[in-house]
Amino acid sequence: MTSKRDDDLRAALVRSLQTDRLLGARAAPLSVPRRPGPAAVPAGRRPAGRAPAAQARPATLTAAQLPVEVGPILTPPPPLPPQELQARKDALRVLDEQHVKGCTKCTLAQTHTKTVFGQGSPVARIVFVGEAPGHEEDIQGLAFVGRAGQLLTKMIQAMGLTRDEVFICNVLKCRPPNNRDPAPDEIASCWPYLDQQLRIIRPQVIVALGKPAAQTLLRTQESIGRLRGQWHDYYIGGPLEGGEPIPLMPTYHPAYLLRNPPDKTKAWSDLKQVMQKLGLKMPR
């Protein structure tokens, strides 16, 4: 007869594996294989012609392997009064219609079809930030609606949320030709719009999708492989402006995950940390 604790543990494991599978993970490491050691030698004897074995040094963990400190669990903020909610909606609309849509700060204003401001809740607890719109986004004027957007939708649903409950946007509001990486001058011209979006929404957590988004928000040149899986701080307006930082979790971009399916497991691990930070329950 199994105990209730065993049943609860088994149910939790099943839920976790089902969610992993939803995001495309097909395997999970269950144990670390042990290397076969040398054959036992009677005390006081040494195999002929073999020097004493050097004492093994303890393995050094990299930063990505160290346990992650989640820190305080963030509780949902209280509902906004209707007038404050409307004020945020109006502020986002004005930023889009009066600034982003008519922006001519860089050459992308001459090549794009539509600007892509982003969409979602003005009171979102999570803001997902990518690097730039793609082909489908450029046509529709909406963020993450192509194949990568479909995968992002699955990732959000696996967290027990909907796209309407979060906010989704990009660093650049216009598509670079041929989906190339954003240029430094384009980022410098466009990222203040993103900073203002975050100032209006005031999310509890930011998820940076991919290297350009993570490097822009964190003002670093570190690779996404070194940044992901660890909590970072984002300061609205920059560190010198002060104020409380927003916890930021970098992870892989959905477009990268479509090309590299094995890394979906790592991305899901990053999102689990976000869920833990926000006190979200694992979906059944």
N, C-alpha and C positions, 0 to 999 in steps of 0.2 A: 504494500500500500504506500503511495507517495504522499508526502506532506503537502499542505497548501502552499508552502514556500516553493517547493519544487514545481508545482503546477503553475504558479505565477511566473517563475523564472522561465519555464518552458514556453509559456504564452508570450512573454516579452521577447524571447529569442525568435519565435516564429514571426511576430510582427516586424521585428527588425529585418529579418531576412526577406520578408515579402516586400518591404519598402526598398531594400537594396536591389531586389530584382526588378522593381518598377523602374528604377533609374538605369537599368542596363547591366548591373553587376552580375557576372556569371560564376564568380569564384571568390572565396574568401579564405585567407590563411587561418588554419585552425591551430597550428603548432609550429614551432621552429625546429627543423630537423637537427638532430644532434649528430655531430661528426663522430665516427667511430674512434675510440681512443686506442692506445697501444695495448697489446696483450699483457695480461698480468704477469709480473716477474716476481719470483720469490724474494722475500726481504733479504737484503745483503748481497744480492746478485745483480749483475748488469749484463745485458746481451753483449756478446763479443763484438769488438770493433765499433761500438756505438757510444758516443759521448753522452754525458748526463743531459736530459731534456731541460731546456730553459724554462723557468717558471713563466707561465702564461700571464700576460698583462691584462687587466680588466679592460673590456671594450669601452671606448669613449663614445658617448651618444652625441649626435649632432643636435643642433637647435630644433630641427624639425621632428626629432625622435623624443625629445624631452616631454614630460607630461605638460599639458596645456592648462594654464590657470584660467578658468572661466570667469572668476570674480563674482561680484554680487549678481544675483538673478534680478533682471529688470521686470518690474510688474507693469501691466498695461496702464497707461495714463488715464485719468478720468475723462469721460466724454466732454467734448468742447461745447460751450454754449452755442446756440444756433448762429449768433452774430459773428463769433470768432471763426466758426467753420466756414461761413460765407466769405469772411475776410480773406481766409487762406485761398479759397477757390478764386476769388477776384484777383488776388495778388499773382497767382500762377497764370491766370488768363492774360493779365496785363503784361507780364514778363514775356509771354509767348507772342501775343499779337503786336505789341508795341516795340519789342526789342529783338526777339529771335527771328521772327518771320521776315523782317526787313533788314537783317544784319548784312553788312557788306565789309566786315573787318578783314576777311581773308578771301582768297581766290575761289574758295568753294561756293561762294555766292553766285558764281558765273556758271557752275557746272551741275549743281544739284537740281532735282525735279521739285521736291518739297522739303521743307525743313521738318525735322522730327524732334519735337519738344519733349515727348514722353507722356505717359499716361498712368493713371492709377488713383489711389486715394490721397487726398491732401493731408490726411492724418495717419498715413502709413507708419507702422512701427519699423518696417524694413524698406530701404530703398536699394534696388539693384541697379548698378551702374556698369554699362558696357563701354566699348571704345568709340564706336561710330555706327551710323545706320548702314545697312546693306542695300542690295538691289530692291527687294520687296518693300523694305521700310521707306526707301526713297520714293517709290511709287505711291504708297498708301499714306505716308506721313505719320506712321505709327511705329513705335519702338518694338523690336523683337517680334516680328510677325512671320518671318521666314522659317526655314528648317531649324535654325538655332533657336528661334523664338518658341517653336513647338516643344523643343526639348526643355527650355527654361520653364515653360508652362507645366510640364510634368514634374520638374524639380520643385516648383512652388506647391503644386498639388500634393506631392509627397511629404511636404512639410505640414500638410493639413490646412493650407491656405488657398486663396484664389488670387488671380491677377488683380481683381478689383480691391483686394485688401492690402496690396503692396503698391509701391510706385516703381516704374521701370523707365529708365532713361539711359542716355549715353553722354560721354564727355563732349563729343562733337555733335552738333545738331544738324549737320549736313553730311551727306555721303562723300567720302573721298573717291576719286575716279578709280575704277577697277578694284575697289575694296582694299586699297593699299593702307598701310598703317598711317595713323595721323601724323602730320608733320609738326615739329615743335612750334612753329609760328601759328599754326591752326589751333593747337591746344592752348597756347597763350591767349589767343583771341576769344576762345569759346568757353574755357573752363569757368570764368566768372559767372556765366549763366547757370552752370551746374551748381556752383557754390551758393548762388541766390536761391535755386530750387531747394537745396538742403536747408537753407536758412528759413524758408517759408514752411516747409513740411516738418522740420525738426524730428527726424526719425530717431528711434532708439538704437538702431544698428544699420550700418551700410555694408552691403556685399559688393565688392569690386570684382567684376567678371573679366579676367584676363590681365595680361601684363600692362598694356597701355593705360587701362583704367586704374589699376593698382599703383603704377608708378606716378601717374598724374596726381592722384588724390594724396599719396604719401610723400610726394616729392623726393623720389629715390630712383636709383638705377638698378636696384636689386632685381633679380629674375623672379618670375612668378613662382618658380619651384621653391625658392627660398622664402618668399613672402607668405605663401598660402599655408593654411593650417595654424596660423598664429594670429592673435589679436593685436591690432594696431590702433592708434588714436588718430582721428581726423578732427582738426580744428577748423570750424567755419571761419573763413576770412584769413586763415593762417595762424600758426602758433603764437605770433606776437600780439594778436588781437585778444588773446585770453579767452576765458570762458571754459565751460566744461567740454571736454572732447567727446566725440561720438565714437563708440567702438566700431572698428572696421575689420571685416574678415575678407581677405583676398582669396579667390579660388579660380579655377580654370573657366575660361569662356565656353559657353555651350558649343560654339562652332569648333573649337579645339576638341571638345569631347566627342563630337561627331566623327572627327578624323582619328581620334585615339580613344576608342571605347574602354580599354582597361583602366583609364584614369577616371572614369565615372565614379568608381569606388572612393577615390581620394576626394573628389568634389562632394560626394554625399557625406563623407566624414566631416568636411568643413561645414556643410549645412546643418549637420547634427549639432555642432558646437553653437551655431546660431540659435537653433531651437532651444538648446539648453540655456543659453544666455537669456532668452526671452521667456523661459518657463513654459515653452510649448510642449504638448504631449506628443509622443510618437504616435503616428496614425495607426489605427487598427486595420 
